[in-house]
Amino acid sequence: DATLVGPEALLLGSVSLCVSTTFAALARRKEMAILEWTSTAEGIVEKTAKGLAFTAIHVKADLSVRSEDVARAE
């Protein structure tokens, strides 16, 4: 696993933050409390005809909610 520094890391961080913000907004709308949230984003960079490009971005989120909200959070 390579650690990215620079614009690639900024893009992955932005995607991760966007997922977090979107989930928080939807949870708030449904009156579901997020007790804890952590996420990581990983990207696949490949050589394409136009040069290096992200061909996939995967976000893994781990969160904690109240026991009655588990099914809705999933």
N, C-alpha and C positions, 0 to 999 in steps of 0.2 A: 504494500500500500504506500503510495507516494502522497506526501503532504503538499498541497498546493499553496503557493504564495502568489498574490497578485490578483489580476482581474478574474481569473478562474475561481479563486477562493471567494471573491466578492459575489460572483454570480451564484455560487452554491449557497452561500450564506443568505443571500437575498431570497432564493427559492425556499429555503428552510423557514425563514422568517415569514414569508408570505403564507405558507401552509399553516404555521402557528397562528397568525393573525386571523386567517379565514376560519379556522376551526374555533378559535375563541369567540369570534363574532357569531357563528352559528350556535355555539353552546349557550352564549348569553341570550340569544333569541329564544332558545328552548328552555331557558332557566335551569341550565345544567352547570354546576360548578366544576371547574378544572382545578383539582387539588395540586397536581404536579405535572409538568410538561418538560420533556427533553426531546430533542430531535437532532438527527445528523443527515447530511446530504452528501451523496457521492455521485460523481459524474464519470461517464465514459467518454474519453476523447479519442477520436480516431482520425486517421489521415483520409481525407476525402478529395474529390477532384478539385475542390476549391481551397484545399488546405486543411489544417487541423480544425476540428469542430466537435462540439459536444454531440454525441449521438444518443445519449440517454442520461437522465438525471433521476436518481432514486432517493426518496426521502423516507427515513425510518423515524417514526414518532413513538415515543413511550409516554403514556399519560396515566394519571390516577384520577379517578372520579369516585363519587359516593357509590356504595354498593348497588343502590337502586338505579343508578344511571349507566351501569356497565353495558347493558345491551344497546342502549341508544348511542353510547360513545363508539362502540364497535362499528 
